[in-house]
C-alpha cells in the first residue's frame, strides 16, 4: 500500500498543500507548531477518517473555514484508487473512487496505516483496551472473517447487557449466552493464532533494537477457557446482574507482557518500555507484510523525542529492512538517520506551508 498523492485544504494551520511523496521514506521537518504533525494527521485521516489528536471537528478545521477536505490517490496491490474526505459541523463524508461509503472500515481495508507516536508508548501501561486494539488491528488486516465476527459479538453483547440492566431472570439469557459463546470461541481462536504467528517475528526484531532477552507475551482470553464462555456466563449471572454488564468474554481479553515473569511496566524502565513498544509495532508491520503480501504505511512522529541516538539508529535500520512507505517527523532534517534508504524525499513545514526540499 502506498500513498501516491495527498491534497490538504483547511486542516488546522495548513490552508492548502499538495504532496507527491516518495514510495519509501518521507521526512517531514520543521519547528514545533509548524504543522509537521498535521501532515501525519492528514495521512491518518485518509486511512481511518479519524484524527489521532482530536475527535471534534472544530479543532481540525482551519479557524477561518467551516470545512476541511482531503484528497488522496493510493496504490493497493497494483490498483489505484481515489479517496476523498470532508469534515465539518455537519459530519464526515467519505468517498472512494467517486462513490459514497458509509463505513470507516472500507477506508482501512484500502489503506492500512500504523501510527507510532508518544501515545503508542502507553501500550505497556495504559490498560487492556490499548493492547486489544493493537491485536485487533493486526487481525482486521490479515484475517477476512474477523471484522464480521467482531461486529456480531458486540451486537450480542449489547443485547445481553441491556437485559442485565432490566434485571431479567436467568432464563431470559439462555439464547444470548449460547450465541455469545459461539462467536467468542471463534474470535478467541483467531486471536490465539495471531499471537502464535506474531511471537517469532517479535523475538527476531526485539534483540535488533539492543533490548534484553526474557520478554514473553501471553494472550489472555477474557475468561477461564477451561470451560466454555457459556458456562462462565451462567455461573457468573448473579454478579453480572448486580453490576449491570457482562464481565467475561473477548471484550475483556488482554496481552500480558512480562520480563522474567514480572509485568513489563514494573520490570522495565520507561526507556526500556519504549524500545519494547517500538519492537512490537515493527513486528506487527512485518507480520502484516508476511500474511497479506502488502506493506502498511508507517507514520512516525518525533522519534528523537522517544528514543536515544543509538536506539534510533537501530530502529531505522530495522524499519528499512521491513520495507514499505514511511512518513516521519523531526524538528531538524539532520535528526533522522536516512542512510539506509536509497529512495527518499524531504519536506520542510513552516507556518503551515509545505515545501519539498529534496
VEXSETI-875562 format. One record per residue: z, x negated, y of N, C-alpha, C in turn. Coordinates in pm, whole numbers, plus 50000, padded with zeros to 5 digits. Layout:
BEGIN
ZXYZXYZXY;...
END
This chain:
BEGIN
500004991649881500005000050000500004991250124;499194995150219499084987250342498864996350462;499454992250573499184998650700498034991050766;496934998050792495744991750848495674993150999;496185004251050496165006751194497325015851230;497925013451345499015021751394498845024151543;498885036751582498865040451724500155047951756;500755044151866502035049951909501885055652049;502345067752067502375073752201503745080152225;504445075152327505655081252380506835080552282;506935069652208508095067352122509065058152194;510225063552229511235056152305510615049352427;510735035952438510215029352558508765024752542;508125028252431506715024752413505865036752455;505235035552571504375046452619503105047452535;502495036152506501275036052425501105022252365;500735021852239500475009152172499535011452056;498735001452027497845001751912497904988351842;498104988551710498194976351632497234977151515;496654965851483495914964051359496594952451286;497604955551208498454944951152497764937051041;498324925451015497884917450903498314924250773;497574921950668497914928250540499044920950468;499514909950527500634902650467501814902250564;501974891750641503144890550729502824894250872;503724902250932503624905751074504974903251139;505004893451230506224890351304506174897151439;507224904451472507344911451599508544905451672;508304898751786509434892451852509524896951998;510724895852050510994899752188512494900152211;512874901352336514294902052370514894915052318;516214915152308516894927452268516594938552369;516264950152318515934961352405514484961852447;513684952452401512274951952443511414962552376;511834966852256511034976752182510574972052046;511004960152003510524954851875511034963151756;512284967551761512784975951653512114989651655;511684994051773510965006751783509645006151706;509014994451703507794992951624508084994951475;509164988951428509564991251289509855006051266;510515012151362510845026351353509585034851341;508535031151412507275038451405506675037751265;506695025951204506175024451068507025032750971;508335032350989509245040150903508995055150918;508715059551039508385073651063507115077650989;506145068850985504905071750914505185074050766;506145066750711506445067750568507375079250533;508205083450627509265092950593509355105050686;508695104350802508815114350909510215114750968;511025104550935512385103850987512615090251052;513555090051145513955077651208515155071851135;515265058551132516465052351077517515049951186;517225054751307518155052651418518735065551471;517965076251475518445088951529517615100351472;518255111551441517535123151390517265133551500;517685130751622517475140051732516255135951812;515315145151825514035141751886514185136652029;515185141452101515325137452241515635122552255;516155116452148516395102152151515155094152114;514185100852055512965094052010511845094852113;511735106152181510615108352273510895101452407;509885094752458509995088352590510485098552693;511395094352780512095103752869511175111252964;509965106152988509045112953079508095122553007;508265124252876507345132452799508095141952706;507395151852656508025161952571507715160152423;506805150852391506395149352252505965135052224;506275130052107505745117252062504715119751952;503725111051946502725112051840502485098251779;502235098451650501905086251576500665088951493;499805078951486498625079851400498525066851321;498215068051194498095056151111496945057451013;496295046250986495365045150874496035036350769;496105041450646496775034150539495845032650420;496145022650341495385019950219496315021650099;495925030250006496695032149884495745031749766;495925021649682495085020049562493595020849596;493225013049696491825011749739491245024449801;492095033949833491645045949904492325046550040;491535049650142492075050050278492405064350319;493525065650388493995078650433494445077850578;494465089250643494935090250781496185098850784;497185094050856498455101350871498715103851018;499065116151052499425119651188500775126551192;501595122751288502935128551304503165131651451;503705143451478504105147151614505535152551608;506355148351702507735153051710508035157751852;508675169451859509075175051988510265184151965;510675190852070511775200452055511395212251967;510095213951944509615224851858509635221051710;509925208451680509975204151542509015192651514;508705190951387507845179951342506595185751276;505445180051311504185183951249503605171851176;503185174051052502675163250968501255166450924;500395156250926499025157950879498615145850795;497945148650685497345138250602495865141450587;495035132250631493585134150624493155147350687;493815150950798493465162950872494115175650823;494745175350706495395187250650496885187350683;497405199050717498845200450744499615199350613;500695191650614501565190550497502955195250535;503685200350436504995206250462506155197250421;505895187950331506975180050272506875165350309;508015159650346508075145250371507725137250246;507965143350130507695136350004506225132649991;505345140750050503915137650043503595124850119;504285122650231504115110050304504625098350222;505805100050163506435089250088505575084849970;504935094449904504075090949791502865082949837;502415085649956501205079250007501495065450064;502715063650117503025051550192504485047850168;504745040550061506115036750026506585025550116;507755027450175508265018150276509745015750251;510145003150255511544999650235512064992050356;513254995750400513844990150522515024981250489;515044969450549516194960450541516674957950684;517824963550716518414961450849519924960450836;520634960650946522084958750939522774969550857;522224981650855522834992350775522624990450626;521574983150588521324980550446522484972950384;523124964650462524174956250409525494963850388;525464977050412526604985550379526484990950236;525414987350167525184992450033526354989649940;527024978449961528134974649874529364983349897;529704985850025530994992050053530935005550123;529745011550136529635024050211529795036550124;530035034849995530265046349910529095049349818;529325057749717528325060449614527035066649666;527095074449773525885081249823524795071249857;525155060249921524175050049957523545043849833;524365041349732523855034949611522995044549529;523355057449528522475067249462521135067949532;521155067549663519905068049741519035055949710;519665044449697518945032249660518255033849524;519015038349427518475040049292517385050649289;517605061749357516655072849352515375069949430;515445061149532514215056749598513285050249496;513855041349416513055034749315512485044449214;513295053849168512825063549069511755072849125;511915077149247510935085949310509545079749307;509495066649330508205060049345507595055149214;508365054449107507795049248982507835059248867;508615070148881508725079948774508235093548823;507045097848782506435110048836507265122648818;508085123348713508845135748686510145136648765;510575125448825511925125148881512135135048995;511205135549088511415143649208511585158449175;510765163749085510895177849049512195180548976;512615171148891513915172748824515045172548926;514965163449021515985162249125516075175149206;514945180749246514945193349322515535204649238;515135205249110515645215749020517155214749004;517635202548987519065200548969519855205649090;519425202049209520185205949328520045220849358;518965226949316518865241549328519915248349240;520035243749117521035249649025522445246549075;522645234349121523975230449171524395239149288;523455242149376523755250749491524185264649445;523495269949344523855283149292525245282949230;525555272649152526865271749089527975270549193;527755262349294528765260849399528985273749475;527915281349494528045294249561528935303649480;528755303749349529605312149263531055307549265;531255294449270532615289149276533335293949402;532615294349512533215298749638533525313749636;532835321049548533075335549536534175338749434;534775328249376535855329949278535435338549158;534215336449112533735343548995534475338848869;534505347448767535125343948641534265333948563;534875326948469534215316348395532965321148323;532985333748276531845338948200530565339248284;530705340148415529525340748504528815327348516;529445316748464528895303248483528165297948360;528175305448253527625300248127526175295848140;525325304448195523895301248206523675289548302;524415289448414524255278748512524705265348454;525815265548378526295253148316525255247548218;524645256548140523635252448044522435246048114;521935252948218520765247748290521075234548359;522245233948422522615221748494522725209948398;523285212448281523455201848183522115196748131;521185205648106519875201748054519125192748153;519125196848280518435188748382519185175648407;520515176448405521325164448427521055153748322;520905157848198520645148148091519325140848114;518325148048164517035141648190517125131848307;517795135848414517985126848529518765114648487;519815116848409520665105848364519865095948279;519005101048193518185092248112517245083748194;516635089748296515725082348384516475071648463;517665075048510518435065248586518895053748498;519325056748377519715046148284518565036648258;517395042248233516215033948207515875025348327;515985031248446515665023848568516575011648582;517875013448563518815002248577518544991748470;518204996048349517874986548242516664978048279;515674984248341514474976948384514764968248506;515634972948591515924966248718516714953248698;517654953348605518594942248593517934928748565;516974927548474516354914348453515664909048579;515094918048658514434913848781515464908848881;516554916248895517634912048984518214898648940;518444897148809519024884648757518114872648780;516834875048793515894864348822515904860648970;516004870749056515894868449201517204863549262;518334868949218519624866149281519924851149291;519764843349184520054828949196519104821649292;517904826849311516944820449401517404820949546;518334829949575518884830749711520144822149727;520394813849628521544804849636522854811749608;522824822449529524024830349503524704825749374;525984828949364526744825149247526504835049133;526654830249011526454838748894527664847748872;527524857048780528654865448742528604879548792;527574883148871527464896848922526864905848814;527484917048791526974927048698526784940348770;525834948148722525564961348778525614971448665;526484981248676526634991348572526385005148632;525665013148559525375026648604526455036248553;527015044248642528005054448607527385068148629;527355076348526526575088748526527105099548619;528395099348646528985110048727529805119748644;529865117348514530745124748424530935116548297;531885120348214532145113348089531045116747990;530145107347965528985110247882529305109947732;530585108447696530955110447556530775125047516;530655133547615530365147647590529285152247687;528695163947661527655169147749528255173147883;527425173847983527895178648113528385193048101;527725200948016528155214847998529605215447951;529975207147854531355207047805532315202647914;531895192847997532745188348107532945199348209;531885206448244531975217348342532885228448292;532795231448165533655242048108535115237648107;535365224948073536735220048070537345219148210;536515216348309537005214348446536855226748533;536555238148473536245250048552537365253648649;538595253548604539695257848691539825248748814;539675235748793539765226548907538575228249001;537365229848945536185232149029536355244949110;536905255149047537085268049114538055266749231;539125259049211540085257049320539465249149434;538665239149400538025230849503536855237949571;536185246649497535045253849553533735246349542;533685235849459532435228449438532495221449303;531335217349255531185210849126531485196049139;532465191349066532945177649084532315167548989;531525172148892530925163048794529425165448783;528695154748760527255156048743526515144448808;525205144048798524415133248857524605131549007;525015142149076525245141049220526495132949252;527255129049148528425120549166528235106849100;527005103849062526705091048996526925079349092;526985067349035527205055449116526625043349043;526415032849119526125019649062527335010949092;527995006348988529184998049006528774983349002;528934976849117528534962849131529794954249131;529844944849037531074937149018530774922149007;531754914249044531724899849023532904896348934;532594891448813533634888048717534644899548700;534074911548685534844923948659535614929248779;535444922948894536104927849015535054934149107;535424944949177534494951649267533934941749369;532624942449391531964932749477532514932649618;532884944549670533374944949807534714937749823;535434935849711536694928649715536534913949678;535584911049588535454897449535534534888549618;533674894649700532704886949776533014887449926;532774876449994532894876250140531774884750200;531884887450329530844895450395529494888350386;529474875350404528224867950393527644868650253;528484867450152528024868350013527514882449980;528144892550038527674906250017526264908050074;525994901950186524664903150248523594896650159;523934885250099523004878750007522764887649886;523814893749836523694902749721522794914549752;522984920649868522154932149906520704927949925;520484916249986519134911250001518454909849865;519194904749767518644903249632518354916849569;519224926449590519004939949536517714946049592;517494944449721516314950649781515024943249745;515104930249737513924922749693513594926049547;514624927549466514414931149325513794945049314;514214954049400513634967449396512164967349437;511834959349537510424957949577509594952049463;510164942349392509464936349279509304946449165;510344954049136510284964449033509204974649066;509154978549192508144988249237506744983149204;506504970449233505174964849207504884964349057;505834959848978505614958248835505324971448765;505914982348817505784995248748504775004748813;504335001648934503345010248998502025003049024;502054989549009500894981249040500464982549186;501444985549270501244985949414502414978749480;502184974349602503264968349681503784978749780;505094979849793505644987749902505594979250029;505654985950143505704979050273507174976250305;507464963950343508834959950373509034958350524;510064964750577510444963650718511764956050724;511804945250800512984936750806513364934750952;514534939850989514954939551128516004928751151;515634918551226516534908051273517284901251158;516524894951068517114888150954518064876950998;517744870451110518564859251158519984863551193;520154876151226521494881051260522344883551136;521714883951018522424887450896522614875750801;521654866350796521724855150703521634841950778;522354831950728522264818650791520904812350760;520644800850821519314794750815518884791750671;519774786150592519424782550454519074794950372;519854805450386519604817650309518384825150362;518124824050492516884829650545515674822950481;515734809750471514614802250412514384806450268;515474807750191515354811950051514804826150043;515314834850130514854848850132513354849450160;512894842050260511484842550297510584837050185;511064827050115510274821650005510124831849892;511234838449857511174848849753510314860449800;510484864249925509704875349981508214872649971;507804860550004506374857249999505854857649856;506704854049759506274854049619506114868249565;506864877649619506754891649576505434897549622;505004893749741503734898649794503894911849867;502784916749919502814929249994502844926950143;502844937850218502814937350364504234937650419;504504928850513505834927450570505754928550721;506704936250779506904936650923508334932050948;508504921851031509854917151058510014913951206;511234915951255511514913551396512384901151412;512284895351532513124883951570513184883551722;514214877351775514304875951920513434864551970;513054855351880512214844051916511244841351802;510024838051834509004835751731509374824151641;510124814551693510484802851614511584805651512;512224817351523513284820651429512754823251288;511554828451278511014832451148510404820451076;510704819350949510164808650866508904813950799;507744810550856506494816650815505594807450734;506104795950695505254785950631504714790350496;505364800250433504934804650301503744814250306;503354818350426502264827850441501044821150504;499904822150438498654817550497498074828050591;498374840650561497844851850639498974858450716;498864858750849499954864550930499444867651069;500184876551135499964879451277501304879751347;501264876551478502474876551559502244885751679;503224894551704503154903751817504364901551907;504104901252036505184899952134505404913452201;506664917552212507004930252276507874927452397;507474933152511508244931452634508174944252714;509354950152743509444962652818508534973552758;508464974152627507694984452561506204981652549;505774970152600504354966352589504174956852471;503184959652389502954952152265501664944152280;501764931052249500594922452262500524913052143;499344912452079499154902851971498934889052032;499684879251983499614865852041498954855751947;498844859151819498124850351726497194859151643;
END
